[in-house]
């Protein structure tokens, strides 16, 4: 014997709109997905150093699901249950149907107590009342006579009565779920098949409420004093991909791709998503009584509806970390990590994460997706020059040089793969604390780096290297004279090892530079030279510049 579905009707429950009374075509449910691919696009408006908005991610995902359907001959409505609630219906396409698509519909009917009531209007239900003193339950048949929009009225053998006005705990039992109702969001298409048969079809659509961010862990293999010739050293580079899915649906065992670069978005996809929204159902007891007691005024309007169930589930989110749960484990790649495959996608980059990934509902997850264990890099200090300042002027103190971590995105440097933007944490071994593991050295951010590009990451100001670079003469510079201006740079290195300083001499194309014994190159818009300063010493360099004529 089939057990009826029983719902408790309390003071406040959630509902969805009324399901359609009938379908013009035979309704077929597609099988659950046999294969899923999820491609996540980063929120294009989130700044480089801004954290993920876990409570309100504003990126997109392209979801592709392969499902099997068995079609009868003629016209059919196919229901795809369990699509993302943030689905952008206008973006959806279905391929593999023999007769193509006649019409697409984004179904908003969700299974809920009020939807059950509305779908059962005019039909029989079972109402059960429990005597709280004795525990005795009495059940009887009743007919639903009103919609679930304030007060619920049933017709029993005693007449018309309002639910929850008897003073006894009451439950309603439904023999079946009305057609068209589902506990999960549904997308449907109408199609036509001349022969009928079983087909594997693919549903592809965009969905709102996703985002991703790359986080890098760089671990130096040695202390700066143990650097190789030229100041080079090796580091291990591990990247963790953090995914956010704000939808109430999980995409398990999915093939995961991420898109690096800024996507040009013209449409308001947040508005187009239009997720299913449930409204509140309030059962208000007013003195309706039975038909023998006459008519009474209508019930007062219900209070404002509560938040949709999708939003009420925020606190139930979880963070899942794949392969790393502690700081020590974050420094090492899991054994199964393989570098993500990289492909060009116009001006963007597509990364295919190895293996399969569960993109959990209302969750944040980390996946190790890039592992390079022998990247050659070096530290570089950087300082600027100012010809408008006299080097012997009182009150002009040396300035701390900036510290850069420098490498090149090439195979011979241990990289050779496009790097998506993200935050980086640098760990460095220390000889003062042997056996204690690497210590935090710096934190910085990466922009998107293509193959072959120079990578320069700012690590902050140095506490060991200072620079002062200004004109030698007290006489102010008259730009129109175009005379050579003597300049002097004094560099101080308090490190117990030699260092390299990049000196920014002047803007590219604005001045002529004479720097004896050094090659002047343009870097990041400046004319620069690189200078070596021995350990625990000062070095002084003299050079000249003049303005170029127009």
Buried (B, 14 or more C-beta within 10 A) or exposed (E): EEEBEEBEBEEEBBBBBBBBEEBEBEEBBBBEBEEBBBBBBBBEEBEEEEEBBBEEBBBBBBBBBBBBBEBEEEBBBBBBBBBBBBBBBBBBEBEEBBBEBBEBBBBBBBBBBBBBBBBBBEEEBBBBBBEEEEEEEEEEEBBBEBBBBBBBBBBEEEEBBBBBBEEEEBBBBBEEBBEBBBEBBBBBBBBBBEEEEEBEBBBBBBBBBBBBBBBBBBBBBBBBEEBEEEBBBBBBBBBBBBBBBBBBBBBEEBBBBBBBBBBEBEEEBBEBBBBBBBBBBBBBBBEBBEEEEEEEEEBEEBEEBBEBBBBEEEEEBEEEBBBBEEEEEBBBBEEEBEBBEBEEBEEBBBBBBBEEBBBBBBBBBBBBBBBBBEBBBBBBBBBBBBBEEBBEEEEEEBBBBBBBBBBBBBEEBBBBBBBBBBBBBBBBBBEEEEEEEBEEBBEBBBEBBBBEBEBBBEBEEBEBBBBBBBBBEEEEBEEEEEEEBBBBBBBBBBBEBBBBBBBBBBEBEEBBBBBEEBEBEEBEEBBBBBBEBEEEEEBEBEBBBBBEEE
